Every structure is written in structure tokens, then in C-alpha cells.
Amino acid sequence: MECQECHENPATLHFKHVINGEERKLSLCEACAKKKGYVTFPEEGYSLHDLLTGLFNVETLNMNSTSKNQMKQLKEIKCTSCGMTFSEFKKIGKFGCANCYSSFAQKVEPIFRRVHAGNTKHNGKIPKRTGINLQTRRQIEMYKQELKNFIDNEEFEKAAEYRDKIKELQAKASKKDDLKEGDDQ
């Protein structure tokens, strides 16, 4: 669709005016919309990189709680594997390697927490149809960790409950495996 004003450029903005119950649609290009005063664009637009850089600009957020000396040390953090500095990461907007996550954890964890509603650990998604065994294994691992914590804290009654839960899940998992093997034969 072409611009209804200049009839040269493609229309990228579409407006709908309702005046006294009468509806009027207008399709304009950016230049004509700006001339008519329908929209105002800043001289320089913001890119996705600018948005991410703004999110990672922790210095302004934490200036009150962090001393200037600590901020200087944080700026000079380097990845132990690829050698990328945090300032370079801020400019590029991408990590240099997988180890950058742990090297820059002190600076990026508060950002991840803010962006991901408090979550800082990525577990991924498991398809329901094919991931039942994986979910069971994860549940068993979680129960084993809880069991270890209860034993360390000498809460043996709770530890016994979790031991029983683990055995139950392991029994269910082995039954599913037996059923699958029977289907294959």
C-alpha cells in the first residue's frame, strides 16, 4: 500500500480517526506522518543493542551501594578463557565464550534476576511426551539433594521420607523402562 499523502513511498504507519462517529483511515509513510505531526521521532532511534546496553549499565543503578574502587575493579573483570573484558562485553552485547557467564556473574546476575523475574538458573523446557524419564530423573536428583541436606542437619525423619520418595520414583522409572522394552520386542 502506498502513502496516501505523497503517493511515492510505501505506507508504514496506519491511523484510524473517529470524529463524531465517523471513521476515517489514513495510511502514511514515516516522512509524511512526521510532516503532518502525527508522530515525532527522535533524531537517532534506539536499536536493540542500545536497549541491552542500557540493561547492562549497572553502574548507574548500584552507584549508591558500591564504592568507586569496587566499581573500578568490576570494570576491569576479564574472562579467564577468552580474555574479554566486561567493558568489551557491554559494547558488543554478546559473551565471547561460555565461561564469560561465570567470569561476569557478579555483574550480570542482578540483571538476569531483574529481566527474568528473579530466576538466575536456566533449566530449559522438557517436552511432555518424550521427557517423562528426564523429569523423573530431575525429581530424583532434587530429592537426593534434599536428602543430603536433611542428613547433614540431622533431620533423620524427613530424610527417611525423602529416601522413600526416591525409591518410589526409581521403581516407577524402572517399570516404565520395562514397558518400553516390552514394546520394542
Secondary structure, DSSP 4 states (H G I P E B T S, - for coil): -B-TTTSSSBP-EEEEEEETTEEEEEEE-HHHHHHHTS----SSPPPHHHHHHHHT-HHHHHTTTS-HHHHHHHHT-B-TTT--BHHHHHHH-S-SSTTHHHHTHHHHHHHHHHHTTT---------TTT-HHHHHHHHHHHHHHHHHHHHHTT-HHHHHHHHHHHHHHHHHHHHHHHHHHHHH-
